[in-house]
Structures are given as C-alpha cells and as structure tokens.
Amino acid sequence: MKWLSDATVEHLRQAADWPDTGGTRYDAVESLAQGGMGTVYVANDRLLGRAVALKVLHGPDPGPEATARMLREARIIARLEHPGIVPVHDLGTLLDGRIFYAMKLVRGRRLDQHLREGLPLAERLRIFERICEAVAFAHAHGVIHRDLKPENVMVGAFGEVLVMDWGVARWRSEPEAPPADASPAAEPPGAPGGTAHGTILGTPGYMAPEQERGEVDRVDERADIFALGAILYFLLSGQAPRRAVGSVSDGSTWTRPGPGGPLPPVEPPRRLQKDTPRPLEAICLKALASAPADRYASVPDLARDVSSFLAGGPVKAFPEGPLLRVRRFYLKYRTPILLIVAYLLMRTVLLLFART
Amino acid sequence: MSDGAVAGRFPMTRHSVLLAAGSTDPEVRRRAFETLVTAYWKPVYKYLRMKWSLLDEDAQDLTQAFFAVAFEKGYLERYDPARARFRTFLRTCLDGFAANQRKSAQRLKRGGGAQVLSLDFAGAEGEILHHEVADGLDLDEYFRREWVRHLFALAVEALRAECARSGKLGPFALFERYDLDRPDTGERLTYARLAEELGLSPTQVTNDLAWARREFRRHVLETLREISASEAEFQTEARALLGIEPR
C-alpha cells in the first residue's frame, strides 16, 4: 500500500471536494474563499469565454436545509439587480447533487482589508453611503440581509462597492411559493423565511440584540440598520462595536444576552478614536440603539444623515445649540467667511489710513 | 440553468459496522470485525508504538489482541454516540486496554496472541521508521492524522483495484501523477502540460481526473459510512475529511 505524505493527504482532501463540473459550462480553476455554507471558486465559463465566481455547497451531502438556503440566496440575489449587489448569472446542479450558482467575479478586497490602507474619513463615509444604497435597494424589494459586516462588503479594483454573502438573507414578508419546476431541489415548508424561532444567524458584534436573542419574528429592516451602524462604527474606530460592560464583538468572547434581557449600551466610538466627529458618533449610536424603535426608521434616513454630515449640513441624530450651529456654519463656509473678513479689515485699514 | 444531472449521490444504505458487530449472525459479525480491523489497525499499531513506547512485536500482538478482545467482550457495544466520536471512543478503549496489559504484567506471549488477520506490520513499521513525527505532536492528534492517512490510502488502493478491474488504467495513472505524486514534488503542472505529456486532450485530462477523484471520494465515504456509528457522525467526519469542519 502506498504511503501518503501529509502534503498528499491535504491535496486529496481538497481534490475530493473539488467540484466536478462535468455536464456544466464551467471549469473550476481555483478556490477563492470558503464560508460556512459553501466554497467560492474562480471558474471559466467555456461558452462565453469569461471568468466567473462559482459558489458550490460544501460536501459531501449538504442536506435539504443547506440546499434550500443556497437556493434562496441565489434567487434573492437574482431579484436584486443593483450595481451594489453582485449579479447571479446561472444556477445548476453538479453531478454529485450539490447545487451551485455562477455570479460575476469581483476582483477586489474585503472592506476590512481595504481599510488597512488608512483611507481619509470622507472616503470611508462615501463607501458607507454606497453600502447603504445597496441595502436600501434590498429593503425596497422586501429583502433583509441579516449578516452585514465589513467582511461581507467588497471594494473592487475600480472603487465599486458590493454587498456580498446573502446566505442568511430573508424576505421581509413571505412571497408566494416558488414554482415547483424551477428548483434543482425542493424548498422545505416555510423555506422563504427559512429560519425557525430561536435560531441565531449572523455575526456577533454586528447582530442586533433581537437577532442575538433569536427572536426571528422581530428581526426586520432595523436589524440591518443596526448592522450598518456597526459597520459605521468599524469605519470610524477600526473595531466592531463594544458593549460598555461585558464583551461582544470579536466572536470569541461574545456573551449572549439573557432571554429578553436588556443589553448594556454600546461604548461610544470617541472612546476608541478621540478625533471622531461628534455628529458621526451620534449617527452611529442612534443606528446602534438597543431598541429597534430608537434606531433610524429606514436606511435612507441613516444615509441622509451621513451625506448631510459630509456636506457640512445638520445631522438629525445630533441636536445642535446656537453655538454649535454657528460653528458648523463657520466650518462649512470658512473660506468665503475668511475672505470677507479679510476684505472688510483691509477696507477698514484703508479708510483709517485715508483719514489720517 | 445548467443541465447537470443529479447522479452519483452518496451511499445511504450501508449498515454501520458497529450495528453489525452486535449481530447474532456469526458471519455478519466476522465481516464487521474485518471491516473495523482493516480501517483502524494501522493507526492503532502506530499509536501503541508511539504513545506506549512498545517494541514492534509487542505492539503487533497488542494490536491483534485489542481487536479480538474488543469483539469478544463486546466493548464496542458500550459506545454512546452522545458522548464522543467513535474514533475517540476506540482510542480511549485502546489506552485502557494497553494500561491494563501493562498493569497486570500479563504481556501477551509473543506469537501466541490472537493472530486474527494478516496485517502488513512490516509496512507500518517502515512508515514509522522513515517518516519522523514532529517533536511535541499531540498523540491524540497523531492518532487522528494516521487514521485519515490510512483511510485515504485504503481508498487509493480500492480505486487502483477498480481501475485494474475495469481497464481504466489511464485515469488512474493520471490520478497518481497529478494527485498522489505531484504534491510531494511541488511540481507546477497544468492540465494542458499534462495532456501534452501524455498525448491526450486537456478535456480528456479534465474528465479522467474528475472521474478518478469522484471514485476516490466515493470509496472514502463508503468506508467512512461503514465505520461511523450514526448518520450525524458520518456527516461530521465527512465534512472534516473532505470539506470544512462545521464550526
């Protein structure tokens, strides 16, 4: 019997899981990323002669639940045609029964990696606006993402921003049952929502409290708003939100709240990053409010506040007194104000000089 | 939608060897015994050599005796899937067995132990001698690693035999060249170059390799299913072996 080295064993592990794309138009070329549900490969589309990304369920036998989840993900993305959401080209079944879908191959980096370049604040906020646009579009079409985090946002080589990984997304209201002949595998009953009460799907630190508690019925668009607040927090401080007491956030030290128990408030980002502008901190904390009713009512509301801050305008989450309003007015129009003051000073000096 | 057909799904009907081990039919029990010994003897032998520092002949006797006693005394029937994986249970039994042997100083008489199957101990010994174990390696992890290596090697041999039977020597030669030998040499080899080297078309190489890998995978999963105590354990082990470990 042939002795197999560690390198050969490892290679065989990968080779055995490698998707057998016989009977499809794709050749898998290299493994790109692995997630909880499947692996994404770079593949060659032989018919069109282009590279695509192929997402394939993990083997050996993923079971009906994972199959239904992947199918739902593909269908959700297919319905969301938006520049900020990666388009699905095709859906099919491999010879071993696993389903796959082909999508546009995005060359770029995850947001958390992209930020390591040390981008200026304005640029970070513009990326955030783009994320908000894609999520708002999904909400307008009745889809809640439920797993928004920097690792699920790609920044392309040409600056495009794409929201990825819709694997745990769900329809806000149950749509009509999918047509029976359209699926490689039938969805189980209740599949469009796809999550039983008490099931926790998402990422600690970016999950809204109601999501952490597994209250599936209470998870709506405002859970995504919480996650967007957490992404903004990350953009400002370089870290996921931290609770003032206890620990959340890095995945390894997450403490689950008691059933229905209130969570401690999120630590303000200015404690981590002292130069964070106060209006941005207020936006962040409003989006991260524990009670859904205290958050922004919609993603466009959140995005408007961020855009307004960028443009030097008022921020709804940050009530201003007269002094702060004057200061913001001054900061926004500093150059013309200084020019006018300089002009007036010069005129005054000239006038005084002429009199003497 | 692509037109890939659903075919070649995993064997779902084979009975676990652990169920068969408790059968009243002696023939069923014998086959279960053989299956289990075939799947585990080499990691058991190596583990005894490494952890218990036994001489090769003592480890051979203890390996044979362990399986014989485990079946005779019904050790395996005590396995509770809720508490641990079968592999872990087996290793714990093995430690207990080896400890008892040492404690009671009842060393099995050389050559007089239960010689139940013809096993290639010389080959296993050669592997120990020629492939050093890293210092500080956890021996539980060593047992798991050797078990995976042995399981894959069995699947490779099964594939070799299948190819010889069905006259598919070409696909096996490709598999051997690309998937068995190349990882050790680190050679960068594209399908196109391999096709040129062997006078095949790249499509032929792609198809043959896909077939061989599919069959290799099938052999691994068949053995794994047989020696898993439950469907859940099979799924977990299969993911750990061929996919990613569920976290």
Interface residues (C-beta under 8 A of the other chain):
Chain A: M1 K2 W3 L4 S5 D6 A7 T8 V9 E10 H11 L12 R13 A15 A16 D17 W18 D20 T21 G22 G23 T24 R25 Y26 D27 Q34 G36 T39 H58 G59 P60 D61 G63 D90 L91 G92 T93 L94 L95 D96 G97 P184
Chain B: M1 S2 D3 G4 A5 V6 A7 G8 R9 F10 D120 G123 E127 H130 H131 R145 V148 R149 F152 A153 L154 V156 E157 D179 L180 R182 P183 D184 T206 N207 A210 R213 R214 F216 R217 V220 L221 Q235 A238 R239 L241 L242 G243 I244 P246 R247
